[in-house]
């Protein structure tokens, strides 16, 4: 019997080869882009990393990743090294106090931001600090006391549920009282210099989530603590008065 003639394959490369080639080209382009960032566009890459850190925060599972990127890519300044040290110690301390679940930690070389959400800081409608929140404040004060991050600003925030009591006619008064309570604790129990502390109350006017859900309102009821480097650490203080 005569053998059936084999059909010739269609001209050109198979479809999967084209897809594979495109994928490899994209991967190669990606790594070339990374190399160009690390050699030519270091300033832009630093800015991108800082932006990601500010947006995502330092959590135990990803903090080491960002620290490693910064350490490997660029020689760290003294400010960066100190910021990384403070962040690392705060994370380890919060693990021990089991308070990490309600706290978010963000970092740049100039500023460290702690976002402490409800229900850790205060009871509903009150400005008396919970014992666990006091423990967090004690540890933060202990860690930053020997560092240059001694300029501390405490911000109080609430949800938009109205309050009208003798002590707190509105959420504004409540948020300010909570910020002041935390600030006074840092000063008179934590041992920080009151001259470098400040308290701000924003009430319901700077929400970070929707107030339409219980979860969103819980995120909005928060205390934010900003740890900033003192002016003296940059080599300057107050400017002289020009008469």
Secondary structure, 3 states (H helix, E strand, C coil): CCCCCCCCCCCCCCHHHHHHHHHHHHHHHHHHHHHHHHHCCHHHHHHHHHHHHHHHCCCHHHHHHHHHHHHHHCCCCHHHHHHHHHHHHHHHHHHHHCCHHHEEEEECCCEEEEEEECCCCECCCCCCECHHHHHHHHHHHHHHHCCCCCEEEEEEECCCCCCCCCCCCCHHHHHHHHHHHHHHHHHHCCCCCHHHEEEEECCCCCCCCCCCCHHHHHHHCEEEEEEECCHHHHCCCCCCCCC
